[in-house]
Amino acid sequence: MFKKGLSFALLMAGATCFAATNLIPNGDFLDLDANGRPVGWWGVMDPQSGVDTAVHPEGKNAYRITDSGKMLSTRVPVEGGKVYQVSYLLKTDSFKWLSAASFQILWCGADGKPLFHDIDGKPHWVMKIKNTQGGHNWTPIEMTDCAAPADAASAEIRLGIVFESVGSAWFTGIT
């Protein structure tokens, strides 16, 4: 639905065309530093995980995470109270029944620290999470109801394997 760079939508009131900016930097993992790491991302980079230039949809690289409970992350600015939409392509292999590919949005305040909310008297991060189990072969995934809290100033986008960290997950085309 969304392409890298700018996505276009037609505003029906007044038939005015406006551009919706893709906030995710390097979501196709084509921009690499001298060490082969994706520019704008940090986190899990080990011999089993990294940019995969062999297993990917045409025109993109993919980021592979294998047998790891670690996350790959990037941070983007957001507007508090605004609703965001995320889409990406996902491939998985050798998952066990408790394994899940996880796409997480951790909402952060102006100080860059995670926002918390209270559940039963205990603080919990304010997050939007999409965990996907089972086998997938470049399945398009969408998250359409990502409402930033009123006091959010940024979001940390986190990719990983959760619950039982077994198997491989590839992410690409993130917008």
Secondary structure as the mmCIF struct_conf table of DSSP 4:
data_model
#
loop_
_struct_conf.conf_type_id
_struct_conf.id
_struct_conf.beg_label_comp_id
_struct_conf.beg_label_asym_id
_struct_conf.beg_label_seq_id
_struct_conf.end_label_comp_id
_struct_conf.end_label_asym_id
_struct_conf.end_label_seq_id
HELX_LH_PP_P HELX_LH_PP_P1 PHE A 2 LYS A 3
BEND BEND1 LYS A 4 GLY A 5
STRN STRN1 LEU A 6 LEU A 11
TURN_TY1_P TURN_TY1_P1 MET A 12 MET A 12
HELX_RH_3T_P HELX_RH_3T_P1 ALA A 13 ALA A 15
STRN STRN2 THR A 16 THR A 21
HELX_LH_PP_P HELX_LH_PP_P2 ASN A 22 ASN A 22
BEND BEND2 ILE A 24 ILE A 24
TURN_TY1_P TURN_TY1_P2 PRO A 25 ASP A 28
STRN STRN3 LEU A 32 LEU A 32
TURN_TY1_P TURN_TY1_P3 ALA A 34 ASN A 35
BEND BEND3 GLY A 36 GLY A 36
HELX_LH_PP_P HELX_LH_PP_P3 ARG A 37 ARG A 37
STRN STRN4 PRO A 38 PRO A 38
TURN_TY1_P TURN_TY1_P4 VAL A 39 GLY A 40
STRN STRN5 TRP A 42 GLY A 43
STRN STRN6 ASP A 46 ASP A 46
TURN_TY1_P TURN_TY1_P5 PRO A 47 GLN A 48
STRN STRN7 SER A 49 SER A 49
STRN STRN8 GLY A 50 ASP A 52
BEND BEND4 THR A 53 HIS A 56
TURN_TY1_P TURN_TY1_P6 GLU A 58 GLY A 59
STRN STRN9 ALA A 62 THR A 66
BEND BEND5 ASP A 67 ASP A 67
STRN STRN10 MET A 71 PRO A 77
TURN_TY1_P TURN_TY1_P7 GLY A 80 GLY A 81
STRN STRN11 VAL A 83 ASP A 93
BEND BEND6 SER A 94 SER A 94
TURN_TY1_P TURN_TY1_P8 TRP A 97 LEU A 98
STRN STRN12 SER A 99 CYS A 108
TURN_TY1_P TURN_TY1_P9 ALA A 110 ASP A 111
BEND BEND7 GLY A 112 LYS A 113
STRN STRN13 PRO A 114 PRO A 114
HELX_LH_PP_P HELX_LH_PP_P4 LEU A 115 LEU A 115
STRN STRN14 PHE A 116 ILE A 119
TURN_TY1_P TURN_TY1_P10 ASP A 120 GLY A 121
STRN STRN15 LYS A 122 TRP A 125
STRN STRN16 MET A 127 THR A 132
BEND BEND8 GLY A 134 GLY A 134
BEND BEND9 ASN A 137 TRP A 138
STRN STRN17 THR A 139 ALA A 147
HELX_LH_PP_P HELX_LH_PP_P5 ALA A 148 PRO A 149
TURN_TY1_P TURN_TY1_P11 ALA A 150 ASP A 151
STRN STRN18 SER A 154 PHE A 163
BEND BEND10 GLU A 164 GLU A 164
BEND BEND11 GLY A 167 GLY A 167
STRN STRN19 SER A 168 THR A 172
#
